[in-house]
């Protein structure tokens, strides 16, 4: 079988960190997950409608595998709050209120959380690549004070495994099991794991790509990620753009260029040959232009 992740391997991760501002998850047994997720087995119509109608700009609503936790528990991010409704009608009301801006008021999660998509109902890649990463994370993350949860699809299938670290809202892709110890150690140190990092979601695609390139230069030259600051604005004409970053007292010039890639968003796209061409801003040069 062909997998969309294998076809996207030439596409860089940097610049793909965009994501919703707020996430809501409902604990529900993975064996009952369906596509679309709001029609999963066992969900009453009142809860199905609340999940479906609470999607919106900068809002995501999905499911978490119970993993020993109580079915129907609600978990929201990035505030890391919880609630345990008495029934599906109450769950629906809490989700609608959350969508309108009312936060959950139950206990806060005590530790950071790594969300890992393992939703084969949406895309085969998320089972093939996501579930082994989820298992590796579950085995190792506890020692670093981090919890791990498997979720329904939240985007980025073709960069599977698709992973989000909360509450930092940091997106990662293409992690491999042998990277997990370094990944977890880096997170525990308060840094981003650059080999798989997609970019800070509050930045534009160009800013994400430029910042990651500056971080990579910094770490290779004895600086830290905290020493890096992008200088505004990013300038561009046509298919090229340029950015500047301070690294300590040094200044980097970062060149970017638009390149086209043929991609398949899911494995189903491969079967129906519904791929599309996307344009991405790629870092092509990082030069030191000033060091005091």
Secondary structure, DSSP 8 states (H G I E B T S, - for coil): ---HHHHTTTS-STT-----SEEEEEE--GGG--SSGGG-TT--HHHHHHHHHT-BTTEEEEEE--TTS-TTEEEEETTTEEEE-SSHHHHHHHHHHHHTT----S-B-SSEEEEEE--TTT-HHIIIIIHHHHHHHHHHGGGGTEEEEEES--S-GGG-SEEEEETTTEEEE---GGGHHHHHHHHHTT---GGGEEEETTS-HHHHHHHHHHHHHHHHTT--GGGEEEEEEEEEETTEEEEEEEETTEEEEEEEEEEEEEE-SSHHHHHHT--EEEEEEEEEEEEEEE--
